[in-house]
Amino acid sequence: MVYDRDDVEGLDASILTNPKVLQYSGHEDTFADPLVDCRSCKSRWRADDLKDHKCPSCNSEDLTRPRPFNLMFKTNIGPVDDGKSFAYLRPETAQQIFTNFKNVLDSTSRNLPFGIAQIGKAFRNEVTPRNFIFRTREFEQMELEFFVVPGTDEKWLDFWVEERLRWWVEQGLDQNSLELHKVEKEKLSHYSKATIDIMYGFPHGLEELEGIANRTDFDLGSHTKRQSELNINSKVKKNTDSATRLAFQDKQTNDWGVPYVVEPSAGVDRGFLAILNEAYRVEKLEGGKERLTLALKPHLAPIKAAVIPLKRNHAGLLEVAAKIKKTLQGLQMGRVLLENSGNIGKNYRRHDEVGTPLCVTVDFQSLEDQTVTLRDRDTMEQRRLPISEVATHLQGLLTPQ
Ligand code: ATP
């Protein structure tokens, strides 16, 4: 988002959030799940998780009526817990993008359309965290707020849906496991004019991976000062606290207006779960053996290459291996490991399991002719290459096609 595009800035803002921000954004009033208690087995559920008004745990129909449960975590500010000085842990990364809008604009002299992207922790006191890392109380979000001229918002929503689908496929998700769901009007969040969810076929079912929303001028309009002068279209709370104009000045007419915003909002953890699901392979080998591989796209592999001397603690082999490791690490394309444990077969299997795309083996022939064996994770093919060509080979592997 940030490095590949020239129209997006990156931001790393705070997690602790002034309650006023989440008051004006509508989170204090509306960021709640309907909660139901089972009187029979005392379990607690999200009302929308229930089928036929029965407790999923004991099947009892003796349930409390749904009541709203706010999902935001609070923490004290200062040494005295008087219940008044508190902050929220941000429930999404988006709000700080809006409150920092003027800072970014002032330091970059951007023109519409442009975006601000942020990746980082978000916290929600989920009633039913479950399905491994699909739903957790502390998770990582990546969000882009793309500010556009009002009237072009629908076009940009379509653009970002296509762009985000393409991106997920580029990370290794099967196009056939992805579906687009248009959120029904009655189910739209308070800020949204239209939302498209990208759904993925997780092992536990088809669920949301990312939401792309047309948030119109709701957010900047909610957080800005002098709301009445800005022709805000959304229904916003009257802001009596803001000290900053969060708007954009037309360079030709000098008029101030609030841009619309289109927001792709994705969960890193959910994305990672989907990618794991695609990449995890169990292969049957000859002789009834099995091979476990994590066939991650090379650019996503946590270790890019392992350099393995054939014999453990052999000074000559180690010296050559350490030089290769240093060269490959110097490419700054990700982590490269030197494995001085001597068991080539075991090392290959371990690196298959964590998804290392390339193993480089240094043997006694390497000391004579300056060549090494490259072993490919997916095909298990081995070939010899001069040491001087290994870096170029790895670079080729790590550059997305
Ligand atoms: P859900 O309906 O599944 O609770 P949501 O619609 O509340 O999700 P958004 O507020 O749109 O989610 O958040 C954007 C993205 O953040 C989601 O698409 C998801 O990938 C991720 N996300 C939201 N809540 C969680 C969570 N509790 N754990 C992990 N990821 C989450």
Residues whose N, C-alpha, C, O or C-beta is under 5 A from the ligand:
A	BS01	ATP	R124 E126 I133 F134 R135 T136 F139 E208 L209 E210 G211 S265 A266 G267 D269 R270
